[in-house]
Amino acid sequence: MSELPANTPRQEAMAVLSHATPKRLGELWAAWSDKPAYHKVRGPETGLVMVRGRAGGGGNAFNLGEATVTRATVRLETGEVGHAYCLGRDGDKAVQSALFDALLQRDAEAVETLVLKPLREEQAAADARLRDETAATKVDFFTMVRGDD
Amino acid sequence: MYVAVKGGEAAIANAHRLLADRRRGDRSVPALRLDQIIEQLGLAVDRAMGEGSLYDRELAALAIIQSRGDLIEAIFLVRAYRTTLPRFGYSKPIDTAAMKIERRVSATFKDLPGGQLLGPTFDYTHRLLDPSIAEGADVDEAVIRLSDDEPAPRVTDLLDHQGLIEPDVSEVQDEIGDLTREPLEFPLNRDRRLQALARGDEGFLLALGYSTQRGYGRSHPFVGEIRIGEVEVELDIPELGFAVNLGRIRVTECQMVNKFKGNAKVPPQFTRGYGLVFGQAERKAMAMSLVDRSLRAGELGEDVNHPAQDEEFVISHSDNVQSTGFVEHLKLPHYVDFQGELGLLREMRAEHETDAPASTLPPAGRAGVGGAPHSEHAASPLPASPARGEVPGSIEDTSPAEAAE
C-alpha cells in the first residue's frame, strides 16, 4: 500500500533536511566552517503541491488539499548540483538544504557527521518523545468483578 | 437610460483604516504574534488550513489575525492567497497506516493492536471553564510512559481480512478529479466528492451528519477508528528521477463503519464512510465520514430521500467561501435592481387596484413604498425573473450602476 520508493542515501538525506526546522538548519549552515562558492540555478521559489489521500485510507486516490512548498537548486563552483523541496515558504531553508545536498556529493562524510547525524538524532528523539507522551494516554482496561461468586 | 453612480471612495478607504484600527484594538495590549496563534490557537489554525485547503500554519495564523478571528473570512483569505502561487505537482498519496500517531481510538474494538491512545483530547473533560488559564498559571509538562512501540494498523485493515467489511477499492485511475482545476459537474466521482468534503464547512457537514443520525437517511454508523498524527508527503520530481520527501503534515482520519443489509449483488456487510482532514479536526473528519457514507446511498442501492444523501444539494452548499460570497453579496448596492422591482411592484399594484373591488384595498397612502408619488417612477416593467437565490450558482445581472460602486 505504501508507495515509499527504495530509499537511496541521497533521498534519505534530503528527507532529513526537509524535516529540519528552518531555525535548526540555519544554525547548522552557520556552523559550517568552509562555506563553498555557489550560485543559485533556480529559486528559491514557493509554490503549491496538491496533497493526495486515498479513499478509505488504502483505496483510490483523491486530492485532499494543497500545501506550500519551497524549492531551490544550487550549483557549487566545483560543479555539484544540489536540489531541495521542502514544505513551507522558507527560502533560506530551501537554499541551505540544496547546498547540503550538493555538498553531500562532494564531501559526504562531513555532511553526514556535522549535519545529517545530529538532525537524525534530534528527529528520532522528538519522535520518541511524542510516542512516549502518547503512550501515557493509552487506556489500560481492567475488568470490574461484581457480585460474590 | 442608466445614470452611472460613483462614490464612496473616501468612505471605503476610511472604513478599511477603521477596520485595521479595530482589528489592532487597544494599543496598550501587546499585538498578537503568529507563533502565539500557531501554538495556542492551534485548532483554529487547523480549521483555517483545512477549509482554506492550504496546509501552511503561518499563513493560516496570519489570516486568523487579519480576519479578527472570523474563521470564514480567514478561510477566504487563505483561498485567495493560494491562487497567487504556481502548482509544482501532485504528491503521492499519503499513507495514513504509517502515521506518527498522536491519538487513535476505536469505538468498535476495545482490544485492538496498538491500543486506544487518547492523546490530547477534549473527551472526558467536564467542560468547566478554568480560571487558572485567565491568570496565566503554569501548565505541567505531559506525562511520559515508555512506548511499547506496538504497531497500530488501521482498524479497517484488520476487519478487512474477515470479509465482513467492504474492502478499499483501489483501481487504476486515468485521472483524479481536481476541483481547483475544473468546474463542479454532477454526478461526481467519489474522488471529487471527497475533495469537496475535505474542504467543506465543518458546521454544514456536522449538521448533515447529525441529520443522518436523527433519521434523515439513517446509516447506522460506528466509529471504526479515528487517528490523528503526522504523515510524510512525497513528490515525484521528474528532473531528479526520484521522489523527494517534502516533510510531514498533520492530518485527522476517520473510518466510519456502517451496518448494511446488503442487496442483490452484495451480501450483508459493513460499509464505510471516510473522513480525512488537514490538522487536528476530529469533529470535521467524523462529519465528513458520515456524509461520505450517506452520499454513497445511490451507489449501494439505497433509497435517496434525504438531504444528506443528495450529492448535488450537499456539495453545492458545502463550500463556505462560495456560500458566504453569494449570501454576503446581498448587502452590496442593489439600488437599480431594487428600483426595477419597485417599479414593477407599483405597476402590479395599479393593475390590482383597477381589477379588485375598492373595499379590499389598503389606504392609498400606504401603498407606495417610501411614500413616493407613483408618477415619479415611470420605470418600464421588467420581465419576470426568478427570485434571487432560486438558481444556485447563477451570477446575478449587475447593472452598470452597481458595477461602478
Interface residues (C-beta under 8 A of the other chain):
Chain A: M1 S2 E3 L4 P5 T8 Q11 M14 A15 S18 H19 E45 T46 G47 L48 V49 M50 V51 R52 G53 R54 A55 G56 G57 G58 G59 N60 A61 F62 N63 L64 G65 E66 A67 T68 V69 R71 H83 Y85 C86 L87 G88 R89 D127 A128 R129 L130 R131 D132 E133 T134 A135 A136 T137 K138 V139 F141
Chain B: M49 G50 S53 L54 Y55 D56 E58 L59 R82 L85 P86 R87 F88 G89 Y90 S91 K92 P93 I94 D95 T96 A97 A98 K100 I101 E102 R103 K110 D111 G115 Q116 L117 L118 G119 P120 T121 A142 V143 I144 R145 L146 S147 D148 D149 R154 T156 D157 D168 V169 S170 E171 Q173 I176 G177 D178 L179 T180 R190 D191 R192 L194 Q195 A198 R199 E232 V233 E234 L235 I237 L240 F242 A243 V244 N245 L246 G247 R248 I249 V251 E253 Q255 R272 Y274 L276 F278
